């Protein structure tokens, strides 16, 4: 099924999103990672089984075809996600979040009354006081994730650290088209205390949440994530997709999609 790029206005910002335009009361909403965009979910929109659901993928402000703004913050992204779901009157939907998009997804969940499941990958849920030193590994790319201006070598390191080689050009392109102010201003928002305790959110969820990580992820601390106690964790464990790094949806789309389809079926059986 061919997806369509659409534009709507939310909170005085023009927000772009992909829509497979399939008529269904079962919907999956994708939230991309830092300096990426909706194109990163191309392998999901190309999957015939997933296209039996309505698929939507946002370009967050300053990313992809969405409008840039003068001030980026965690609160703004949470409001965009919740406003998007309300604007489209979504019910019984599953929220899929990758990396930083996974953090935004978790922090949005308390506002999303129509959500029945969270599928989070490449994301270690954080605690407050902010425990980034425990949730993430020490790696040379970490400072670049929140650096405004990146030179060519830094962009290449950014992309290489996130994914296996065949997908580097896709991520490099998305980094170059992202508003560089986003990275700088977002870290200021985090330092200002705009993030909330994600572990607490997950502990109190009344619907299932899946956590997936790549077995070769050089950014996320797998041990930390696996040791979290989350009552409604799908399969009662963190799913590890071996031989993938930070972007398993690009690197092993077949297996990733199988897990997402299985999770969606599980969620819709409980509605």
C-alpha positions as a Markdown table, in Angstrom:
| # | Residue | x | y | z |
|---|---|---|---|---|
| 1 | Unk | 0.0 | 0.0 | 0.0 |
| 2 | Unk | 1.3 | 3.4 | -0.9 |
| 3 | Unk | 1.5 | 5.9 | 1.9 |
| 4 | Unk | 0.6 | 9.6 | 1.6 |
| 5 | Unk | 2.4 | 12.6 | 3.2 |
| 6 | Unk | -0.1 | 15.0 | 4.8 |
| 7 | Unk | 0.1 | 18.3 | 6.6 |
| 8 | Unk | -2.0 | 19.5 | 9.5 |
| 9 | Unk | -1.6 | 22.4 | 11.9 |
| 10 | Unk | -1.2 | 21.6 | 15.6 |
| 11 | Unk | -0.4 | 24.2 | 18.2 |
| 12 | Unk | 0.3 | 26.8 | 15.5 |
| 13 | Unk | 2.8 | 24.5 | 13.8 |
| 14 | Unk | 2.5 | 22.7 | 10.5 |
| 15 | Unk | 3.1 | 19.0 | 11.2 |
| 16 | Unk | 3.7 | 16.5 | 8.5 |
| 17 | Unk | 2.9 | 12.8 | 8.7 |
| 18 | Unk | 2.6 | 9.6 | 6.7 |
| 19 | Unk | -0.7 | 7.9 | 6.4 |
| 20 | Unk | -1.3 | 4.6 | 4.7 |
| 21 | Unk | -5.0 | 5.6 | 4.5 |
| 22 | Unk | -6.3 | 2.2 | 5.3 |
| 23 | Unk | -9.7 | 2.2 | 6.8 |
| 24 | Unk | -9.5 | 0.5 | 10.2 |
| 25 | Unk | -10.5 | 1.1 | 13.8 |
| 26 | Unk | -7.0 | -0.3 | 14.7 |
| 27 | Unk | -4.2 | 2.2 | 14.4 |
| 28 | Unk | -0.4 | 2.3 | 14.9 |
| 29 | Unk | 1.3 | 5.7 | 15.4 |
| 30 | Unk | 5.1 | 5.8 | 14.9 |
| 31 | Unk | 7.3 | 8.4 | 16.6 |
| 32 | Unk | 10.9 | 8.7 | 15.2 |
| 33 | Unk | 14.1 | 9.3 | 17.0 |
| 34 | Unk | 16.6 | 12.2 | 17.4 |
| 35 | Unk | 17.3 | 13.9 | 14.0 |
| 36 | Unk | 15.4 | 11.3 | 12.1 |
| 37 | Unk | 11.9 | 11.4 | 10.5 |
| 38 | Unk | 9.0 | 9.4 | 9.4 |
| 39 | Unk | 11.0 | 7.9 | 6.5 |
| 40 | Unk | 12.8 | 5.7 | 9.0 |
| 41 | Unk | 9.6 | 3.6 | 9.2 |
| 42 | Unk | 9.6 | 2.8 | 5.4 |
| 43 | Unk | 10.0 | -0.9 | 6.1 |
| 44 | Unk | 6.9 | -0.9 | 8.3 |
| 45 | Unk | 4.8 | 0.9 | 5.7 |
| 46 | Unk | 6.0 | -1.6 | 3.1 |
| 47 | Unk | 4.8 | -4.6 | 5.2 |
| 48 | Unk | 1.6 | -6.2 | 3.9 |
| 49 | Unk | 0.5 | -7.5 | 7.4 |
| 50 | Unk | 1.0 | -4.2 | 9.1 |
| 51 | Unk | -1.0 | -2.6 | 6.3 |
| 52 | Unk | -4.0 | -4.4 | 7.6 |
| 53 | Unk | -3.9 | -1.7 | 10.3 |
| 54 | Unk | -4.0 | 2.1 | 9.8 |
| 55 | Unk | -0.4 | 3.3 | 9.9 |
| 56 | Unk | 0.6 | 6.9 | 10.8 |
| 57 | Unk | 4.1 | 8.3 | 11.3 |
| 58 | Unk | 4.8 | 11.9 | 12.4 |
| 59 | Unk | 7.6 | 14.2 | 11.5 |
| 60 | Unk | 8.2 | 15.9 | 14.8 |
| 61 | Unk | 8.7 | 19.7 | 14.7 |
| 62 | Unk | 12.0 | 20.6 | 13.1 |
| 63 | Unk | 12.3 | 17.2 | 11.4 |
| 64 | Unk | 11.4 | 15.9 | 8.0 |
| 65 | Unk | 8.7 | 18.0 | 6.4 |
| 66 | Unk | 7.3 | 19.5 | 9.6 |
| 67 | Unk | 7.8 | 23.2 | 10.4 |
| 68 | Unk | 10.6 | 24.4 | 12.5 |
| 69 | Unk | 10.0 | 26.5 | 15.6 |
| 70 | Unk | 11.9 | 29.0 | 17.7 |
| 71 | Unk | 11.8 | 27.0 | 20.9 |
| 72 | Unk | 12.0 | 23.2 | 21.2 |
| 73 | Unk | 11.2 | 21.5 | 24.5 |
| 74 | Unk | 10.2 | 18.1 | 25.8 |
| 75 | Unk | 6.8 | 19.6 | 26.8 |
| 76 | Unk | 6.3 | 20.8 | 23.2 |
| 77 | Unk | 6.9 | 17.4 | 21.7 |
| 78 | Unk | 4.5 | 15.7 | 24.2 |
| 79 | Unk | 1.8 | 18.2 | 23.4 |
| 80 | Unk | 2.3 | 17.7 | 19.6 |
| 81 | Unk | 1.9 | 13.9 | 20.0 |
| 82 | Unk | -1.2 | 14.2 | 22.2 |
| 83 | Unk | -2.7 | 16.9 | 20.0 |
| 84 | Unk | -2.1 | 14.8 | 16.9 |
| 85 | Unk | -3.9 | 11.8 | 18.4 |
| 86 | Unk | -6.8 | 14.0 | 19.5 |
| 87 | Unk | -7.0 | 15.9 | 16.2 |
| 88 | Unk | -7.4 | 12.6 | 14.3 |
| 89 | Unk | -9.8 | 11.3 | 17.0 |
| 90 | Unk | -7.8 | 8.1 | 17.4 |
| 91 | Unk | -9.2 | 5.4 | 19.5 |
| 92 | Unk | -7.7 | 1.9 | 20.3 |
| 93 | Unk | -4.3 | 2.8 | 18.9 |
| 94 | Unk | -0.8 | 1.6 | 19.6 |
| 95 | Unk | 2.0 | 4.1 | 20.1 |
| 96 | Unk | 5.4 | 3.0 | 18.7 |
| 97 | Unk | 8.4 | 5.1 | 19.8 |
| 98 | Unk | 12.0 | 4.8 | 18.7 |
| 99 | Unk | 15.0 | 6.1 | 20.7 |
| 100 | Unk | 14.3 | 9.7 | 21.7 |
| 101 | Unk | 10.8 | 9.2 | 20.2 |
| 102 | Unk | 10.4 | 6.4 | 22.7 |
| 103 | Unk | 11.0 | 8.8 | 25.5 |
| 104 | Unk | 8.5 | 11.2 | 24.1 |
| 105 | Unk | 6.0 | 8.3 | 23.7 |
| 106 | Unk | 6.4 | 7.2 | 27.3 |
| 107 | Unk | 6.0 | 10.7 | 28.6 |
| 108 | Unk | 2.9 | 11.2 | 26.4 |
| 109 | Unk | 1.1 | 8.0 | 27.5 |
| 110 | Unk | -0.7 | 9.6 | 30.6 |
| 111 | Unk | -2.3 | 12.1 | 28.2 |
| 112 | Unk | -3.4 | 9.5 | 25.6 |
| 113 | Unk | -6.8 | 8.2 | 26.6 |
| 114 | Unk | -7.2 | 6.1 | 23.4 |
| 115 | Unk | -3.9 | 4.3 | 23.7 |
| 116 | Unk | -4.0 | 0.5 | 24.3 |
| 117 | Unk | -0.3 | -0.3 | 24.0 |
| 118 | Unk | 3.2 | 1.1 | 23.9 |
| 119 | Unk | 5.8 | -0.4 | 21.7 |
| 120 | Unk | 9.1 | 1.2 | 22.7 |
| 121 | Unk | 12.5 | 0.4 | 21.2 |
| 122 | Unk | 16.0 | 1.7 | 21.4 |
| 123 | Unk | 14.9 | 3.5 | 24.6 |
| 124 | Unk | 16.0 | 3.0 | 28.2 |
| 125 | Unk | 13.2 | 4.4 | 30.4 |
| 126 | Unk | 14.8 | 7.0 | 32.7 |
| 127 | Unk | 14.2 | 7.9 | 36.3 |
| 128 | Unk | 14.2 | 11.2 | 38.2 |
| 129 | Unk | 16.7 | 12.4 | 39.4 |
| 130 | Unk | 17.8 | 11.9 | 35.8 |
| 131 | Unk | 20.0 | 8.8 | 35.6 |
| 132 | Unk | 21.4 | 9.2 | 32.1 |
| 133 | Unk | 24.7 | 7.8 | 33.3 |
| 134 | Unk | 23.1 | 4.5 | 34.1 |
| 135 | Unk | 20.6 | 4.3 | 31.3 |
| 136 | Unk | 23.1 | 5.0 | 28.5 |
| 137 | Unk | 26.6 | 3.8 | 27.6 |
| 138 | Unk | 29.6 | 6.0 | 27.3 |
| 139 | Unk | 30.2 | 6.4 | 23.6 |
| 140 | Unk | 31.8 | 9.2 | 21.5 |
| 141 | Unk | 28.4 | 9.9 | 19.8 |
| 142 | Unk | 26.6 | 10.9 | 23.0 |
| 143 | Unk | 27.7 | 14.6 | 23.0 |
| 144 | Unk | 26.7 | 14.9 | 19.3 |
| 145 | Unk | 23.1 | 13.9 | 19.9 |
| 146 | Unk | 22.6 | 17.3 | 21.5 |
| 147 | Unk | 25.1 | 19.4 | 19.6 |
| 148 | Unk | 23.7 | 22.2 | 17.4 |
| 149 | Unk | 26.1 | 22.3 | 14.5 |
| 150 | Unk | 27.7 | 19.1 | 13.2 |
| 151 | Unk | 30.5 | 18.9 | 10.7 |
| 152 | Unk | 30.6 | 16.1 | 8.1 |
| 153 | Unk | 32.8 | 13.8 | 10.2 |
| 154 | Unk | 30.4 | 14.2 | 13.2 |
| 155 | Unk | 27.4 | 13.5 | 11.0 |
| 156 | Unk | 29.0 | 10.3 | 9.7 |
| 157 | Unk | 29.8 | 9.2 | 13.3 |
| 158 | Unk | 26.3 | 10.0 | 14.4 |
| 159 | Unk | 24.8 | 7.9 | 11.6 |
| 160 | Unk | 27.4 | 5.1 | 12.0 |
| 161 | Unk | 26.7 | 4.8 | 15.7 |
| 162 | Unk | 23.0 | 4.5 | 15.2 |
| 163 | Unk | 22.8 | 1.9 | 12.5 |
| 164 | Unk | 24.5 | -0.8 | 10.5 |
| 165 | Unk | 26.3 | 0.4 | 7.3 |
| 166 | Unk | 23.6 | -0.1 | 4.7 |
| 167 | Unk | 21.3 | 2.5 | 6.4 |
| 168 | Unk | 23.9 | 5.1 | 7.2 |
| 169 | Unk | 23.0 | 7.3 | 4.1 |
| 170 | Unk | 19.3 | 7.4 | 5.1 |
| 171 | Unk | 20.2 | 8.6 | 8.6 |
| 172 | Unk | 22.9 | 11.1 | 7.4 |
| 173 | Unk | 20.3 | 12.6 | 5.1 |
| 174 | Unk | 17.8 | 13.0 | 7.9 |
| 175 | Unk | 20.4 | 14.5 | 10.2 |
| 176 | Unk | 21.3 | 17.1 | 7.6 |
| 177 | Unk | 17.6 | 18.1 | 7.1 |
| 178 | Unk | 16.8 | 18.4 | 10.8 |
| 179 | Unk | 16.8 | 21.9 | 12.3 |
| 180 | Unk | 20.1 | 22.0 | 14.2 |
| 181 | Unk | 18.5 | 24.3 | 16.9 |
| 182 | Unk | 16.4 | 21.3 | 17.9 |
| 183 | Unk | 19.4 | 19.4 | 19.4 |
| 184 | Unk | 20.8 | 22.4 | 21.3 |
| 185 | Unk | 17.4 | 23.5 | 22.7 |
| 186 | Unk | 16.2 | 20.1 | 23.6 |
| 187 | Unk | 19.1 | 19.5 | 25.9 |
| 188 | Unk | 18.4 | 22.8 | 27.7 |
| 189 | Unk | 14.8 | 21.6 | 28.2 |
| 190 | Unk | 16.0 | 18.4 | 29.7 |
| 191 | Unk | 18.4 | 20.3 | 32.0 |
| 192 | Unk | 15.5 | 22.5 | 33.0 |
| 193 | Unk | 13.7 | 19.5 | 34.4 |
| 194 | Unk | 11.0 | 19.1 | 31.7 |
| 195 | Unk | 11.3 | 15.3 | 31.7 |
| 196 | Unk | 9.3 | 13.2 | 34.2 |
| 197 | Unk | 10.0 | 9.8 | 35.7 |
| 198 | Unk | 9.4 | 7.3 | 32.8 |
| 199 | Unk | 9.8 | 4.2 | 35.0 |
| 200 | Unk | 7.0 | 5.5 | 37.3 |
| 201 | Unk | 4.8 | 6.0 | 34.2 |
| 202 | Unk | 5.4 | 2.4 | 33.0 |
| 203 | Unk | 4.9 | 1.0 | 36.5 |
| 204 | Unk | 1.3 | 2.4 | 36.6 |
| 205 | Unk | 0.2 | 1.6 | 33.1 |
| 206 | Unk | -3.1 | -0.4 | 32.7 |
| 207 | Unk | -2.1 | -1.7 | 29.3 |
| 208 | Unk | 0.8 | -3.7 | 27.9 |
| 209 | Unk | 4.1 | -2.1 | 27.0 |
| 210 | Unk | 6.9 | -3.8 | 24.9 |
| 211 | Unk | 10.6 | -2.9 | 25.2 |
| 212 | Unk | 12.9 | -3.9 | 22.4 |
| 213 | Unk | 16.6 | -3.3 | 22.0 |
| 214 | Unk | 19.2 | -4.2 | 19.4 |
| 215 | Unk | 21.8 | -6.7 | 20.6 |
| 216 | Unk | 24.6 | -4.5 | 19.3 |
| 217 | Unk | 23.3 | -1.2 | 20.4 |
| 218 | Unk | 26.3 | 1.0 | 21.5 |
| 219 | Unk | 24.1 | 3.7 | 23.1 |
| 220 | Unk | 21.6 | 2.0 | 25.4 |
| 221 | Unk | 22.6 | 0.2 | 28.5 |
| 222 | Unk | 20.9 | -3.2 | 28.0 |
| 223 | Unk | 21.7 | -4.4 | 31.6 |
| 224 | Unk | 20.0 | -1.3 | 33.1 |
| 225 | Unk | 16.9 | -1.7 | 30.9 |
| 226 | Unk | 16.6 | -5.5 | 31.6 |
| 227 | Unk | 16.7 | -4.9 | 35.4 |
| 228 | Unk | 13.7 | -2.6 | 35.4 |
| 229 | Unk | 10.6 | -3.9 | 37.1 |
| 230 | Unk | 7.6 | -3.1 | 34.8 |
| 231 | Unk | 4.4 | -5.0 | 35.8 |
| 232 | Unk | 2.7 | -5.0 | 32.3 |
| 233 | Unk | 5.9 | -5.7 | 30.3 |
| 234 | Unk | 5.0 | -7.7 | 27.3 |
| 235 | Unk | 6.4 | -11.3 | 27.4 |
| 236 | Unk | 7.7 | -10.3 | 30.9 |
| 237 | Unk | 11.1 | -9.4 | 29.4 |
| 238 | Unk | 13.0 | -6.9 | 27.3 |
| 239 | Unk | 13.1 | -8.3 | 23.7 |
| 240 | Unk | 16.6 | -8.4 | 22.2 |
| 241 | Unk | 17.0 | -8.5 | 18.5 |
| 242 | Unk | 20.4 | -9.9 | 17.9 |
| 243 | Unk | 22.8 | -8.6 | 15.2 |
| 244 | Unk | 21.1 | -5.2 | 15.1 |
| 245 | Unk | 22.2 | -2.0 | 16.7 |
| 246 | Unk | 20.1 | 1.1 | 17.6 |
| 247 | Unk | 17.7 | 0.8 | 14.6 |
| 248 | Unk | 16.3 | -2.8 | 14.5 |
| 249 | Unk | 13.3 | -1.6 | 12.4 |
| 250 | Unk | 15.8 | -0.8 | 9.6 |
| 251 | Unk | 18.3 | -3.5 | 10.2 |
| 252 | Unk | 16.1 | -6.6 | 10.6 |
| 253 | Unk | 12.7 | -5.3 | 9.5 |
| 254 | Unk | 11.3 | -8.8 | 9.0 |
| 255 | Unk | 11.8 | -9.8 | 12.7 |
| 256 | Unk | 11.0 | -6.4 | 14.0 |
| 257 | Unk | 7.7 | -6.4 | 12.1 |
| 258 | Unk | 6.9 | -9.9 | 13.3 |
| 259 | Unk | 7.2 | -8.6 | 16.9 |
| 260 | Unk | 5.1 | -5.5 | 16.2 |
| 261 | Unk | 2.4 | -7.5 | 14.6 |
| 262 | Unk | 2.3 | -10.0 | 17.4 |
| 263 | Unk | 2.2 | -7.2 | 20.0 |
| 264 | Unk | -0.7 | -5.5 | 18.1 |
| 265 | Unk | -2.7 | -8.7 | 18.0 |
| 266 | Unk | -2.1 | -9.2 | 21.7 |
| 267 | Unk | -3.3 | -5.7 | 22.5 |
| 268 | Unk | -6.4 | -5.9 | 20.3 |
| 269 | Unk | -7.4 | -9.2 | 21.9 |
| 270 | Unk | -7.6 | -7.5 | 25.3 |
| 271 | Unk | -9.8 | -4.6 | 24.1 |
